Amino acid sequence: MKSNFIIIAFFVGGIVAGRLQAAPVGLDLGALSLYALCALIFFVGFSIGNDTAILARLRSLSPGLALLPLMSVLGTMAGSLTTALMLGNYSPTEWLAVGSGMGYYSLSSVIITESKGPLLGAIALLSNIVREMITLLGAPLLARLFGTLAPIAAGGATAMDTTLPIISRTCGPHYVPVSIYCGMATDFSVPFLVTFFCSWQ
């Protein structure tokens, strides 16, 4: 929870700095965002490669659970299209790009900002933060209403890191490998899906 407030504080700080035009003259914010994005992708890959036990945990999964990330993505896409129909101020593909962040706000919001502008990027950031907070705060209710896999699917990319502790407490420790697998798979899908939907006009 503390990390969410830190992220929101930085976001608000960026808005204030932008309004005050506090960036140094000549600073290429687009290039800076790209460097930050590359660093984020590197550290995600590093954390996966550095976990020597991860393959053993993944081998223990039931084959039927292999479809969970796909169901999480499809459910998110359905929600994004519903949002497009209800709000309509952006195109369906732009709402699909926002939804494709799958909770990975630091990556998806940068890509969307670069491609579609800062307003949609801010919507993507807040949407993904809210998704994470819903999982953190609502995991017990989600599990009670929709079953033990619901908090994992709701967590999306965060199911492998920030929401993993609450998923473990709510669903049981034996669901930790499932959560890590689902988080990794959806995490990996984010740059491809977001870039794909952003490329549509």
N, C-alpha and C positions, 0 to 999 in steps of 0.2 A: 504494500500500500504506500509506503514511504517513497518508493521509486516512482510511483505514478505522480505524486505531488511534486517531486523534483522535476520530472519531465514537463508537467504543466507549468511549473514556475519558469523553466527555461523558455517554453513557448511564449508565455506572457511577456517575459523579458525581451524576447526577440521582437514581439509586436511593439513594445515600448521603444526599443532601440531603433526600429524601423521608422516609427512615427517621429522620433527626434532626429532622424537621419544621422545616427551616431557612427555608421560605418565609415572607415577611412576612405577618402576620395580615391577612386581608381581601383578599389577592391572588387574583384570579379566574384560575385556571390555564386554565380552558376558553377564556375570551376571549383570553388570551395565546397559546394554541395556535392559535386561529383567525387572529390577526394574523400570527403567524409563517407559517402556511400561505398566507395571501394574499400575503405578501412573497415566499415561495418561488415561487408561481405567476407573480407579476409578473416575477421575474428570469429564469425559464425563458422566458417570452414575450419578454422584452427580449433575451436572448442569441440567440434564433432570429431576431428582427427585425433585430438588429444585424449579422448575418452576411450581407453583400451578395452573397457568392458561392454561397450555399447553393442557390438556385434553379437556377443553372447546373449545379451538381454533381448535383442531383436529376434534371435533364432528361437526363443522360447514362446513366441507369439502364436496364437491359433491362426491358421490360414484364413479363416472367415473374417478375422479382424483387419485383414489387409485392405478391405474396402472402406474402412472408417474414414481415412483422410478424404477419399473421393466423395463420400456422403457429406462430410463437413463442407467441402468446397461447393458441392451442388446445392446444399441447403443455403449457403451464404449467397450464391448466385441468385437463387429464388428470392431471397430477402432483398437483394439489391434491385432486382427487377420490380418487385412490389413497391419499393421506395420510389423508383423511377415513375411508376404509374401514379403514385399518390402525390408526389411533389412536382415532378415534371420540369423543374427549372434547369436540369441538365439532361443530356441525352442518356438513353439506357446504357450505352457502352461506357459513358463516364461514371455512372453509378456502379457498373460492374467493375470498373477499375478501382473505385473506392472500396468496394466489398472484397476485392481480390487481395487487399492488404492482409486479410486473415489474422488481424491482431498485431502484425509486424509493422508498427507505426513508423519506426525510424527509417525503414527502407522504402515502404510504399509511398509515404508522404513526400519523400525527396523526389522519387521518380515522377509522381503525379504533378508536383510543383514545377519540375523542369519541363514537363510535356504540356500540361493543361493550365498552368498558372497557380499563383499562391493561394487563391481562394479555395479552389477544389483541393489543393494540397492540405490546407488547414482543415477542411471538412474530413479528409482522409485521416489525418492525424487524430482529430477528436473522435471520429468514429471508431478507430482501432483502440484508442485508450478506453473508451466506454465499453467496448467488447471485453477487454481485459478486466475491467472493474466489475462488470456483470458476472463474469466467471468467478472472480475472487470472492465477491459478496454473495452471489446467488447459487454457488455450486450445490449446497445441500438441497435447496428447493428444486433445482434442475434435475438432480438425481432422483428426488422423490416423485416428481411429476412425470419425467420422461425416461427414467432408467439410468443405470450407472455409467453408460457411455456418453450421456448428454453433456456433462461438464467438460469432458475431453473434446468432444466435437465443438462445443461453444468456445473453448479456449483457443482453438486453431493453432497458430504458430507458437503461442505462448504456453501450450500444454507441455512443452519440453523444458521450460525454465521457470518463468515467474509464477504461473498458476499451478505448477506441478505439486508443490506442497499441499495446497488446499484440495487438489484432485486426489492425492494420496490419502489424506485424512477422510475425505468424503466417500470415495469409491473403494478404498482399501489399497494396501501396499502392492497387492498382486496386479493392480491395474497400472502401476508405474511404467513397465515396459511398453504397454499399449499407448500410454500418454506420450512417452518419449518418441515412439515411432510416428504417431499421428502428428505431433508437433514438428518433427523433422521433415516429414513428407509435405505438410502444408507450408512450412517455412521455405522449402526448396521450390515450391510452386509459385511463390509470391513474385519474384522478379519476372518470370515468364508470363504469368497471367496479367499482371499490372501493365507490363510493356505491351502485350498483345492488345489489351483493350484501349490503352492510350493511343495506339497507332491508328485506331479507327477515327474517321472524321465525323 
